[in-house]
Amino acid sequence: MEAEELRLLLSREGLALLERTEATLEARGERRDDLVQEVARLRGEGHDRRLVAAVLTQARLRRRARAKFGEFARAMLFTEAGLEQATRLRVAAHHAGRMRSAGIVSVADLGCGIGADSLAFATLGLEVTAVERDEVTAAVATYNLADWHASVVHGDALETPVDAEALWFDPARRDDRRRLSDPADWSPALDAVFARAAERPAGVKLAPGIDRALLPADAEHQWVTDGLETVEAVVWTGALARPGVARSALVLGDGAAAELTGDASHPEPGELQEWLYEPAGAVIRAELIGALAEGLGAAAVSPGIAYLSGPSEVRTPLAQAFRVRETMPLDERRIGQRLRELGIGELEIKKRGADIDPHALRKRLKLAGDERATLFATRVGGRHRAILADRA
């Protein structure tokens, strides 16, 4: 979004037009032809073309943002990049709760983006200073935080003086064109972030696939799964790091949370039994599969494979459970024949340790029938096998 577009959008006319347009598109379902008609209608009313573009972009972004922010999205503004990197509201609430539980009363959100984490901090009563280098994004954050006890500063995350007990970082890992793979190119650079995080209690949000070798040893490393998606790794330092906890896996769900802590451990391999477990991504990323297996009374189906198997069902948010029907060779013809015999027309395909494309395989199988099942393409006892199972 350009600064002039935002200026037009933040005018009384612009905000009123946004609310009216959003309601119109909501009623129509926002089909492509409706968007074209809406452009024509708004231009026909004499509105500036830049304002029309900004309003329609915001209406679309607000619709997308509901997956992260729920009804809060209706009162927020977004940029494309800001929405993509913004923390989900439920996850941001966890960050804020961690701050409050540690007795933190003030936090500086350094590189706040559109203000998602700052919003969560402020809703729990923390005093928030949000710093953002990009002028347009800082203005968007100011709008989003206007009703809360938070101030937004347009400035550099590392150079802006802040007086807060704790720091929060979410380094930008992409520019206007692409994702940045080198942490030295992030904004701020990762080494500089960790240097600041060593000075006072801090949380540093990173992608869940971060190279563990880059993480400071004297901190807590926490991976987070929200629903079925693993969304982040967070490095907690100082008073925000829990004593005796080097790594943890947190799984957030509707109204509940489950956590596993411990040292890196890998399960012993064993026989495939009646129940198959797929650990949550946070457990896998945190290398706590061994601890999970111990709690489930399960073993790995094959060395180096994250699927676990045990004799009985144990319900836990830390893993998805499947009852095994049967196993067969990982042979497409044999699999297709068996699925037709069983009348399976809806098939979920998962893979680990097998070089297949689930989407392409499902298409080639030409499924038909009223039954449903899950197919695991993996290794069992070191050999490639297909496991047919049902979700618990």
Residue pairs with C-beta under 8 A, 6 or more apart in sequence:
1 54
1 57
1 79
1 80
1 136
1 140
2 50
2 136
3 135
3 136
3 139
4 50
5 50
5 51
5 53
5 54
6 54
6 136
6 139
6 140
8 14
8 48
8 50
8 51
8 54
9 15
9 18
9 51
9 54
9 55
9 58
9 77
10 139
10 143
13 47
13 51
14 51
14 54
14 55
17 42
17 47
17 51
17 55
18 55
18 58
18 59
21 38
21 42
21 55
21 56
21 59
22 58
22 59
22 62
22 63
22 74
24 38
25 34
25 35
25 38
25 59
25 63
26 63
28 34
30 59
30 60
30 63
35 56
38 56
39 52
39 56
42 52
42 55
42 56
43 49
43 52
47 55
58 77
58 78
61 78
61 79
61 80
61 83
62 73
62 74
62 76
62 78
63 73
64 83
65 73
65 76
65 78
65 83
65 86
66 73
67 88
68 83
68 86
68 87
68 88
68 89
68 116
69 76
69 86
69 88
69 89
69 116
70 89
72 89
72 119
76 114
76 143
76 144
77 114
77 140
77 143
77 144
78 86
78 114
78 140
79 114
79 136
79 137
79 140
81 137
81 172
81 174
81 176
82 113
82 114
82 137
82 140
83 114
84 174
85 113
85 170
85 172
85 173
85 174
86 113
86 114
86 116
87 95
87 116
87 117
87 120
87 170
87 205
87 232
88 116
88 226
88 231
89 116
89 119
89 120
90 226
90 252
91 224
91 226
91 231
91 232
91 252
92 116
92 117
92 119
92 120
93 120
93 123
93 124
94 224
94 250
94 252
94 257
95 117
95 120
95 121
95 168
95 203
95 205
95 234
96 117
96 120
96 121
96 123
96 124
96 126
97 124
98 203
98 236
98 240
99 107
99 121
99 124
99 126
99 166
99 168
99 203
99 240
100 124
100 125
100 126
102 166
102 201
102 239
102 240
103 239
104 126
104 165
104 166
104 201
104 239
104 240
105 126
105 127
105 165
106 126
106 127
106 128
106 129
106 163
106 164
106 165
106 166
107 121
107 126
107 127
107 128
107 129
107 164
107 165
107 166
107 167
107 168
108 128
108 129
108 130
108 131
108 162
108 164
108 166
108 167
108 168
109 115
109 117
109 118
109 121
109 128
109 129
109 130
109 131
109 168
109 170
110 131
110 157
110 158
110 160
110 162
110 167
110 168
110 169
110 188
110 196
111 131
111 132
111 133
111 157
111 169
111 170
111 171
111 172
111 187
111 188
112 118
112 130
112 131
112 132
112 138
112 141
112 152
112 170
113 132
113 137
113 141
113 170
113 172
114 137
114 140
114 141
114 144
115 130
115 140
115 141
115 144
115 145
115 150
115 152
117 168
117 170
117 205
118 128
118 130
118 141
118 145
118 148
118 150
118 152
119 144
119 145
119 148
119 150
121 128
121 150
121 168
122 128
122 145
122 148
122 149
122 150
123 148
125 149
127 149
127 150
127 164
128 145
128 148
128 149
128 150
128 151
129 150
129 151
129 153
129 162
129 163
129 164
130 141
130 145
130 150
130 151
130 152
130 153
131 152
131 153
131 155
131 156
131 157
131 160
131 162
132 138
132 141
132 152
132 153
132 154
132 155
132 157
133 154
133 155
133 156
133 157
133 187
135 154
138 152
138 153
138 154
141 152
142 152
145 152
153 160
157 169
157 187
157 188
158 188
158 192
158 193
158 196
165 200
165 201
166 200
166 201
166 202
166 203
166 238
166 239
166 240
167 196
167 197
167 200
167 201
167 202
167 203
168 202
168 203
168 205
169 188
169 193
169 196
169 197
169 202
169 203
169 204
169 205
170 204
170 205
171 183
171 186
171 187
171 188
171 189
171 190
171 193
171 204
171 205
171 206
172 186
172 187
173 179
173 180
173 186
173 207
174 180
180 186
183 189
183 190
183 191
183 214
184 190
184 191
186 193
190 206
190 214
193 204
194 204
194 216
194 235
196 202
197 204
197 216
197 219
197 235
197 237
197 238
198 216
198 237
200 238
201 237
201 238
201 239
201 240
202 235
202 236
202 237
202 238
202 240
203 234
203 235
203 236
203 237
203 240
204 234
204 235
204 237
205 232
205 233
205 234
206 232
206 233
206 234
206 235
207 232
207 233
208 223
208 224
208 230
208 231
208 232
208 233
208 281
208 282
208 285
209 285
210 233
212 221
215 221
215 233
215 235
216 235
216 237
218 237
219 235
219 236
219 237
219 241
220 235
220 236
220 237
220 240
220 241
220 242
220 245
220 246
220 247
220 248
221 233
221 234
221 235
221 236
221 246
221 247
221 248
221 286
222 233
222 234
222 235
222 236
222 247
222 248
222 249
222 250
222 286
223 230
223 232
223 233
223 234
223 247
223 248
223 249
223 250
223 281
223 282
223 283
223 285
223 286
224 230
224 231
224 232
224 233
224 234
224 250
224 251
224 252
224 282
225 231
225 249
225 250
225 251
225 252
225 280
225 281
225 282
225 283
226 252
227 252
227 253
228 320
229 281
230 280
230 281
230 282
230 284
230 285
233 285
236 242
245 261
246 263
247 261
247 262
247 263
247 264
247 286
247 287
247 288
248 259
248 260
248 261
248 286
248 288
249 259
249 260
249 261
249 280
249 282
249 283
249 285
249 286
249 288
249 318
250 257
250 258
250 259
250 282
251 257
251 258
251 259
251 280
251 282
251 283
251 317
251 318
253 317
256 317
257 317
258 316
258 317
258 318
260 283
260 286
260 288
260 291
260 292
260 295
260 318
261 288
262 288
262 291
264 286
264 287
264 288
264 290
265 287
265 288
265 289
265 290
265 291
266 287
266 289
266 290
266 300
267 289
267 290
267 292
267 293
267 294
267 298
267 299
267 300
267 308
268 293
268 299
268 300
269 299
269 300
269 301
269 302
269 303
269 381
270 298
270 299
270 300
270 301
270 309
271 299
271 309
271 381
272 301
272 309
272 324
272 327
272 380
272 381
272 387
273 298
273 309
273 310
273 311
273 324
274 310
274 311
274 312
274 323
274 324
275 298
275 309
275 310
275 311
275 312
275 313
275 314
275 321
275 322
275 323
275 324
275 392
276 301
276 307
276 308
276 309
276 321
276 322
276 323
276 324
276 376
276 387
276 389
277 292
277 296
277 298
277 307
277 308
277 309
277 310
277 319
277 320
277 321
277 322
278 306
278 307
278 319
278 320
278 322
278 350
279 289
279 292
279 306
279 308
279 318
279 319
280 317
280 318
280 319
280 320
283 289
283 292
283 318
283 319
284 306
289 300
289 306
289 308
292 298
292 308
292 318
292 319
293 299
293 300
293 308
295 314
295 316
295 318
296 308
296 310
296 314
296 316
296 319
297 310
297 311
297 312
297 314
298 308
298 309
298 310
298 314
299 308
299 309
299 310
300 306
300 307
300 308
300 309
301 307
301 308
301 309
301 378
301 379
301 380
301 381
301 387
302 353
302 378
302 379
302 380
302 381
302 382
302 383
303 382
304 353
305 352
305 353
305 378
305 379
306 352
307 352
307 376
307 378
308 319
309 324
313 321
313 323
313 392
314 321
315 321
315 392
320 391
320 392
321 391
321 392
322 374
322 376
322 389
322 390
322 391
322 392
323 389
323 390
323 392
324 387
324 388
324 389
325 373
325 388
325 389
325 390
326 338
326 387
326 388
327 380
327 385
327 386
327 387
327 388
328 334
328 335
328 338
328 385
328 386
328 388
329 384
329 385
329 386
330 354
330 356
330 377
330 384
330 385
330 386
331 386
332 361
332 364
332 365
334 386
335 365
335 375
335 386
336 364
336 365
336 366
338 388
339 347
339 365
339 367
339 369
339 373
340 368
340 369
342 369
342 371
342 373
342 388
343 368
343 369
343 370
343 371
344 367
344 369
344 371
344 372
344 373
345 367
345 368
345 369
345 370
345 371
345 372
346 367
346 371
346 372
346 373
347 362
347 365
347 367
347 372
347 373
347 374
347 375
348 372
348 373
348 374
348 375
348 391
349 356
349 358
349 361
349 362
349 374
349 375
349 377
350 358
350 374
350 375
350 376
350 377
350 378
351 358
351 376
351 377
351 378
352 376
352 377
352 378
352 379
353 378
353 379
353 384
354 377
354 378
354 379
354 384
356 377
358 377
361 377
373 388
373 389
373 390
374 388
374 389
374 390
374 391
375 386
375 387
375 388
375 389
376 386
376 387
376 389
377 384
377 386
378 384
378 385
378 387
379 385
380 387
